[in-house]
Amino acid sequence: MKVYLDTLGCRLNESEIEQIGRTFRRIGHDLTKEAEDADLCVINTCAVTNEAGRKSRQMIHQAHRKAPHAGIIVTGCYSEIEKQKVAEIPGVRHIIGNLDKEKLAYLVMGVEPEPFDEEPIARDLKPGDLRRTRAYVKVQDGCNNKCAFCVTQIARGEERSRPLTEILSEIRGFLKLGYKEIVLTGVHLGAYGRDQRDANLDLKDLLQAILDQTATPRLRLSSLEPWDLPSQFFDLWQDPRLCRYLHLPLQSGCDQTLKRMLRRTRKQTFREIVAEARASIRDLALCSDMIVGFPGETDAEFNETAEFVQEIDFCHLHVFRYSPRPQTRAATLPDQIDHDTKTQRSEILQSLSLQGRQRFHQNQIGSVAPVLWEQSLDQDDSGTLWQGLTDHYIRVQTRVPRDLYNQILDVQLLSPLNDEIMAAQLR
Ligand code: SF4
């Protein structure tokens, strides 16, 4: 059977769709890049915003248009919270809940699940399948907090961590295939291990074990809630294989708003975490998520957020205009903010984000950083134009007469070419 996979949303979803694809292969099916060729389409949806929900529905409709005879299997957060709407879309054969996502291929094909295999990745993928230089490894799922706006907590359930041995084995499988960067994903990474009291492990132990027991050349963390971090956590960055990039979602820079959001952080604690991180990690790139127009957010509250953003000096912000999500507490709060105000506030934070990035790039001119080379853009008489990412997530570009693909090499950062990319020179 030919299976087409499509996904939307966070890195967790990406790592899960890859795992689903590997399982289909393992039990004897082929993956196809074109929906038109598929006998079966698996659509992995997202519900983080209204827009993500709309795109999820659109992906399902598209798959049905392109492959009208294929059965469509829908999974992911949108189908978890809007089951009825999804079930009514033409072509949808089954909806698989997030809790059964790992077993999706087995359930759909009616095959008995296999126990975790020591060498699953190396066997189920071939070197030609290496689509990227970076592999996403899910280490944790679910969250026990109840942030007022969050649909993820509803869609993904309670915290649960993957056993360390499984994670190490999966990483070794990716490394065997030639991946150079491992990205750890989870809904609430800081909660790693909390549900497995017998193992007595936390996120710091997990990172230490990966650094000690695998040959991972570069290790990156995806989004990390700014609480529940083990003590002396940032000491780990003495190992240069850990990327100097942290994504700490703050959501607001005003304590009153944070309180209404039911976030477990406040400005002062966030300040302290950032200070600790910056004291341990040279040239740390700090990124965050911000929600504008949360119910009841006054002009004064928003201005406080804008000031705090400048104080912390983030190098990038993902700015979301608040949209009420089904079943969340915030959807029922009074004083919902109008569309134009949200747009204005979003533009202000986007502009501060851009200024932060420009400052970060300027400050890096002349410094040396390791780059993982990801793609070649063009070729002329003087060589190939390569792009890659530094460990602190600056996209860089250089032209050289040799192959750089999937190598980690030091560069000196030259000047910004635009707001996204810097010129670099191999050392
Ligand atoms: S910490 Fe809050 S925002 Fe993050 S997943 Fe949990 S409930 Fe959602």
Boltz pocket constraint, residues with backbone or C-beta under 6 A from the ligand:
constraints:
  - pocket:
      binder: B
      contacts: [[A, 143], [A, 144], [A, 145], [A, 146], [A, 147], [A, 150], [A, 151], [A, 152], [A, 153], [A, 187], [A, 188], [A, 225]]
      max_distance: 6.0
